[in-house]
Amino acid sequence: MTADADRALIGDTGPETGEPPTPPRFSLDMAARRQAAGTDAAVMFEVDDLNVHYGDFHAVFDVSLDIYERQITSFIGPSGCGKSTMLRCFNRMNDLIEGARVTGRLRYHGTDLYGPGVDPVEVRRRIGMVFQKPNPFPKSIHENIAFGPRITGFKGDVDGLIEDSLRRAALWDEVKDKLAESAYALSGGQQQRLCIARAIATNPDVVLMDEPCSALDPIATLRIEELMQELKETYTIIIVTHNMQQAARVSDRTAFFNVQLNERGQRMGRLVEYAPTGKLFTRPDQRATEDYITGRFG
Amino acid sequence: MATPVTTADVVAARLTGRRFRPGELAFEAALLAALLVSLLFLIVLLADILATALPVFRQRTLGFISGELSPTADRAGVGTSILGSVTITAGVAVLAFPLGIGTAIYLEEYAPDTRLTRFITTNIRNLAGVPSIVYGILGFAIFVRFISAVGLGGNVNGRNVLAAGFTLAALVLPIVIITASEALRAVPAGIREAGFGVGATRWEVIRHHVLPSAAPGILTGTVLTLARAFGETAPLLLLGAVTGFFTLGADSSIVDRLTSAYTALPVTVFDWSRQPGEDFRALAAAAIVVLLVILLTANSAAIILRNRYERKW
């Protein structure tokens, strides 16, 4: 019996104390970064040495990665690896959590989102979000979508915008006759597509998705995944998922996060490997990635 | 000859043999007794009051309800008292609701979760338990003087409806804050996240999503606090509510009415209960009936309004 099989049998789920594998440092030279990433796509986010603390809990440690325009990037990893926390840095949702502190740099089209004078409200108008649990407003379907454009000062044809958003979220045909009805009357999968329609109604640049299918059945999940492929034509998408098959199916690039213990024995999240999805799932560079994607832990 | 025992027989015997469990029965009986005792108190009280009040309503329902205070039992009524109570309660609503709901919104949605915030929240809860007479002393020390100082003391040196309204507003303020806070806290976090997620500011999230969701709870809580203010007696006795009789000039202005002598329904009940003679006992009972009817109406209105709001979605 090999050592690997042994580990699998005794259920070693892996936060390793030893010297963590050093992720490759990112060069600040964009051309070099793009070449290393093997893509011509323009860079949308540049993340350098990002750290997130909740009070004295160090949730995310020294993450550096680039997110490319009009691609789907997925964050995978076991529970508590900081992938959701990381996602919430991109639209400053962590600001709403008491005691959360973000250090390092997270540049969006070159502007540091955590730089002085950056208004988190403006950030969220450009970087929309879909949450784990479908969370429509307790209002009509129409109101759910109209709210975002209204507060961002949209002056045009609201009904047209609503139809367009619902069409792009593949929900129009199911709800076109009941726009005035409560969003709560929809099924879970429909509610989540409504939330996607709501997120794209403000015409954002980026859509962040935090485990958008974890509360849905397989058919609804499939619909959302198809939808993501269509949305990718227009938007940059970052998705956090527990489901490795989903990451493999939908995303262009995948970042694998893992839990590591720091010198004080506390768990913290760390980026282990970031690569084009095909490569990460077939030829990962790191041992921990291989263990995770082959189901040895996590 | 032994009949063979099958599994089916054993199961049937076990499941259908109803066992006598004395502990269970005793406990249920004790709980039922507790309920019946409290119901009995209520029923006896109500029956006694209704029976005592009946002659008054038989003879002159309208006259009693619209009448003024009078030393003559035949002519005394609760009109002035209802007017005073309604004015005081309106004052409480105007003062305590915006302050209380505003405080609750600040504490729940804006204030950072620090030791100071928690200290303040705890003490608001403590304030809700302070005996009402203490608020009467506070009102006498602060509001009466303040009202006299700004020239609204009238001919009663500031012991008027204004002082009563301020004092009862201070009395119910902690309760308004607590009920509004609880209603706000019950709004699911997902609704707030959704609002922030589409780029709403904090105020937009509160205004468009949190407050509408919390409104039924806030509404119910606040109407119940109004009922509390309507029935409050002790502080008003310190604040000059008239226990004898007085008349308002028919042509007195609103300012006069707010700044001169006043009385309130529960104070009138208190006053009449102290008077000797069957006549006034009946009057007191009748006033209690009027008070109860008003409180029940207010509470039912709160429930109806809440249900209507909640049915919307």
Boltz contact constraints between the chains, C-beta under 6 A:
constraints:
  - contact:
      token1: [A, 98]
      token2: [B, 113]
      max_distance: 6.0
  - contact:
      token1: [A, 121]
      token2: [B, 199]
      max_distance: 6.0
  - contact:
      token1: [A, 121]
      token2: [B, 201]
      max_distance: 6.0
  - contact:
      token1: [A, 124]
      token2: [B, 199]
      max_distance: 6.0
  - contact:
      token1: [A, 125]
      token2: [B, 199]
      max_distance: 6.0
  - contact:
      token1: [A, 129]
      token2: [B, 197]
      max_distance: 6.0
  - contact:
      token1: [A, 131]
      token2: [B, 193]
      max_distance: 6.0
  - contact:
      token1: [A, 133]
      token2: [B, 190]
      max_distance: 6.0
  - contact:
      token1: [A, 135]
      token2: [B, 190]
      max_distance: 6.0
  - contact:
      token1: [A, 135]
      token2: [B, 194]
      max_distance: 6.0
  - contact:
      token1: [A, 137]
      token2: [B, 209]
      max_distance: 6.0
  - contact:
      token1: [A, 138]
      token2: [B, 313]
      max_distance: 6.0
  - contact:
      token1: [A, 148]
      token2: [B, 198]
      max_distance: 6.0
  - contact:
      token1: [A, 151]
      token2: [B, 200]
      max_distance: 6.0
  - contact:
      token1: [A, 151]
      token2: [B, 204]
      max_distance: 6.0
  - contact:
      token1: [A, 182]
      token2: [B, 313]
      max_distance: 6.0
  - contact:
      token1: [A, 202]
      token2: [B, 198]
      max_distance: 6.0
